[in-house]
Every structure is written in structure tokens, then in C-alpha cells.
Amino acid sequence: DCILDPRDIRSIQPEEVLAATGLGVGELDLFDGSPPCQAFSTAGRREKNWGKAHEYEHGASQHNERLFEEYIRLLRGLMPKVFVAENVSGLVKGVAKGFFLEILAELKASGYRVVCRVCDAQWLGVPQSRQRTIFVGVREDLGLDPVHPSPLPYRYSIRDALPWLDHIEQHHVYGDRISDGECPAPSITRLGMGAKRQGLVEVIVGNSSFKTTWGPPDVPSPTIMAGGPHKGSGEFRRRVVETEADISRFATGLEWDRLAVGEQSKKYFSLIRTDPDRPSPAILASHGSSSIASITHPFERRKFTIEEVKALCSFPADFVLSGSYAQQWERLGNSVPPLMMRAIAETLRDQIFQRLTSDPATP
């Protein structure tokens, strides 16, 4: 069962968590948390915003640089066997190191052996270069040292995650008109008035060199080839491209035309025409607006679609996000990639929890 508590974290007491789970102090196996990290992100204003409340779209207001204190407060009340705390890599850079050292000292003073490392998601099965600071703590009485996952000997590229990459034709809904793009129009199906108002259109793309046969969602996917889609036959592929992804009407669109595949703009530093055969650069939460420079599709003058961003963040295709294109992008940009957390969880399972259950000498 999953217990959801929508209250402000500052009002939640550890006794309430224990009562809801039916556990006593020290019985919880794992306490995992990601205190909001915008205050330390190298993509933001960092120390210039310290002491200022951050306003959220749902009305909340909080000083993000102090929320680790709430995590530590709950940790000391719950005393789990193991904890994991995640933050941006900016926490260990520049003047933010003072916060880092303070947090590390407080975690250790809570009764834990603690190790912190900066892990990169691209070496943990995620097709995106995304660094995260990962604290792992094991309670002192258990006598075990913290562990982090070892990097894989390989990485996944954008093309691995998006095997249709070379074969999408870009078409959008503008009012009652469907643009034809720069190539012969494929078959197009409107998705209904609600979707039309959001700028969505279903594009059925046929290409003589591309074949993908997709069955019902409850059957296994066709084989995903490491080098891209299978060549040599023709069928149709259905995709949805949001109009907000289009950058043609902005200065960044003109700059995109000047970039080679894999090149980063010198004029708009965040504008990158991605290399399809490498992992994606980090997807930043603030880059979902159409006019803001960000990573872009390697072959089309646009940002990635939400479907594509989900894949690059290692979210399953059927994971449902709400809100506008920019809001969905922001949530994905703020998230910890699921496959990265899976690697961390599997390491703890294999090297900590299995030892706790199999070794009778271990408390």
C-alpha cells in the first residue's frame, strides 16, 4: 500500500509516520528523501536566492536551502536502518559546500555511518548525463558501511532510447490548420477538441526504411535495436508532437539551423543540438518553455516531446503527467531518473539488507 500525505513536510511528525505504517522507532528499513534542491542547482541563482522564499505553482512558499533540516528531523524521529538522501551536484560546489559540510555533520551526529558521492545517471542505465549528490547512511549499531552502485561499463544513447529518432515528421495543430512541415504530409488524425486546444495532433508516419509494429499495451514491446530501427521495410508509426516543442518562431530556431549535430551554441549557451549517438545532456526543469534555449532534437528544429523527455529520463511510456508542456517538462527535470534510483536500491538490497537477513551475527 502507498500512503499519500499531501501536507507541508514541516508539519509532519515522525510519530505520525510510525502510526500510519504500524512500525516502531528503528523498525523502518529505508528512509528515502529528496529535499528540494533548486537553491543549490548550478543552473539557478544559488546563493543569490538564499534566504528568499521560493513560490510554487500550487501556492506553496518555502526556503529551499533549509529543508534538509526537516529531513534530518524526521530521520532522528524514525531511526531507520538505512537512509538515502538525494540532491543536486551543486551542493558540493562553490560556497554551497558550507551547507554540504553542515548537512553531513548533522547526518553523522544522528547515529549513522554516512558516505556521500556524486553519481552520474548516464553510468547507471539512464540515457542522460545527470549528476546527483547521493547520501547513504547505515545506522551505527548495524556495523555495516554505506555503499553506492558501481558504474556500468556502457552507456545508452539518445538513439537507443528513441529508436524512431530519424523518422518523425513534424506536424502541428495551429487553430484549425495543420501545418505540412517541409516534407510530404503523412496521414494525420485529430485527437479531439480537448487535445486540439493543447496543440496536439496524432501523426501517422510512413517511411520505406522504417518498420515498427506496435500491439496492445499489455503485450511485450518489439525488439529495440541498439543501432536504431530495423531497416528495409515500410509500415506506420504513431507519434504526438506538442506545438510548444516548436522553436522555429524564436531566435533559438535560427541559431539551431547554424549548429551541427552535437554542437552547443556559443550565443545561447543552453541551446544544444544533441548528438543522437551519445546520452542526452542534463534535462533542466526550467527549460520547458518554448522560447527558452535548451537541449533540442538532433534533426528537427524543436525541443523533445514530453514522450521523448520521459524516455530520456527513464520513465515508462505509460507514466501519466498532468499540466502544460512546460509543467510536465519541469517535473521530469526535477525528478531523479527511476533507473538511477533502481541501481541505488538494488545495491542496498544486495549489499546491506541481504546481509542483515542472512548473517545471524548482524544486529
QUIMOFEN-V501552 format. One record per backbone hydrogen bond with DSSP energy under -0.5 kcal/mol. NH is the residue of the N-H (numbers start at 1). CO is the residue of the C=O. E is the energy in kcal/mol with one decimal. If there is no record, write none. Layout:
BEGIN
nh->(NH,NH)
co->(CO,CO)
e->(E,E)
END
This chain:
BEGIN
nh->(3,4,5,6,11,12,16,17,18,19,20,21,22,23,26,27,31,32,33,40,41,41,44,48,49,50,52,54,56,59,62,64,66,67,69,70,71,72,73,74,75,76,77,78,79,81,82,83,84,85,86,87,89,91,92,93,96,97,98,99,100,100,101,102,103,104,105,106,107,108,109,110,110,111,112,112,113,114,115,117,119,119,121,121,123,124,126,128,129,130,132,133,134,134,135,135,136,137,138,139,140,142,143,152,158,159,161,162,165,167,168,171,174,174,175,177,179,179,183,187,189,196,197,198,199,200,202,203,203,204,204,205,205,207,210,211,214,215,219,225,228,229,235,235,237,239,241,243,245,246,247,250,253,253,254,255,256,257,258,258,259,259,262,263,265,269,271,272,272,273,274,274,276,278,280,284,287,288,292,296,297,302,303,309,310,311,312,313,314,315,319,328,329,330,331,332,333,334,335,337,338,340,341,342,343,344,345,346,347,348,349,350,351,352,353,354,356,357,358,359,360,362)
co->(1,2,3,4,8,9,13,13,14,15,16,17,18,18,78,24,82,30,84,37,37,38,41,45,46,47,49,62,60,56,54,62,63,64,66,67,67,68,69,70,71,72,73,74,75,28,29,137,31,135,33,133,131,88,89,90,93,94,95,96,91,96,97,98,99,100,101,102,103,104,105,106,107,108,107,108,138,112,136,134,117,132,119,130,120,121,121,126,280,128,119,87,117,132,85,133,115,83,113,81,111,139,140,123,278,276,157,158,162,164,165,169,172,177,173,174,172,177,180,204,202,192,193,194,196,195,189,201,239,187,202,203,237,235,207,230,212,213,216,223,225,163,207,210,205,203,201,199,242,243,301,247,247,250,250,251,252,253,254,255,255,256,273,260,271,267,268,270,294,263,272,296,274,275,127,282,284,285,289,272,302,300,245,305,306,307,308,309,311,310,316,324,325,326,327,328,329,330,331,335,313,337,337,338,339,340,341,342,343,344,345,346,347,348,348,349,352,353,354,355,358,359)
e->(-0.5,-0.6,-0.5,-0.5,-2.1,-0.9,-0.9,-1.4,-2.3,-2.1,-2.2,-1.7,-1.4,-1.6,-2.7,-2.1,-2.0,-0.5,-2.2,-2.0,-0.9,-0.6,-1.4,-2.0,-2.3,-0.8,-2.1,-3.4,-2.5,-1.9,-1.6,-1.0,-1.7,-1.5,-1.3,-0.6,-1.4,-2.4,-2.0,-2.1,-2.5,-2.3,-1.1,-2.1,-3.1,-2.5,-1.9,-2.3,-2.3,-2.1,-2.1,-2.1,-0.7,-1.6,-1.7,-1.5,-1.3,-1.7,-1.4,-0.7,-0.5,-2.0,-2.8,-1.8,-2.9,-2.8,-2.1,-2.0,-2.5,-2.2,-2.1,-0.6,-0.8,-1.6,-0.5,-0.8,-2.9,-0.6,-2.3,-2.0,-0.7,-2.9,-0.5,-2.8,-1.8,-2.0,-1.9,-1.7,-3.7,-0.9,-2.8,-3.0,-3.2,-0.6,-3.3,-0.6,-2.4,-2.4,-2.2,-2.7,-2.5,-2.0,-1.4,-3.0,-2.0,-2.7,-1.7,-2.3,-2.1,-2.7,-0.6,-0.6,-0.6,-3.1,-0.5,-2.5,-1.6,-0.6,-0.8,-1.0,-2.0,-2.5,-2.4,-0.9,-1.6,-2.2,-1.9,-0.6,-2.8,-2.7,-0.5,-0.8,-2.8,-0.9,-1.9,-0.9,-0.6,-0.5,-1.5,-0.7,-1.4,-1.2,-0.5,-1.5,-1.6,-1.9,-0.8,-1.2,-1.5,-1.5,-1.3,-1.6,-0.7,-1.2,-1.1,-2.1,-2.3,-1.3,-0.7,-1.0,-0.7,-1.1,-2.9,-2.3,-2.9,-0.6,-2.4,-0.7,-1.8,-2.4,-1.1,-1.3,-0.7,-1.6,-2.1,-0.7,-1.6,-0.6,-1.2,-2.4,-2.8,-2.6,-3.2,-2.8,-2.6,-1.6,-2.4,-1.6,-1.3,-3.0,-1.8,-2.6,-2.4,-2.2,-2.0,-2.1,-2.7,-1.8,-0.8,-0.6,-0.6,-0.9,-1.9,-2.3,-1.7,-1.7,-2.8,-2.9,-1.8,-2.0,-2.6,-2.6,-2.5,-1.9,-2.3,-1.9,-1.9,-1.7,-1.7,-2.0,-0.8,-1.7)
END
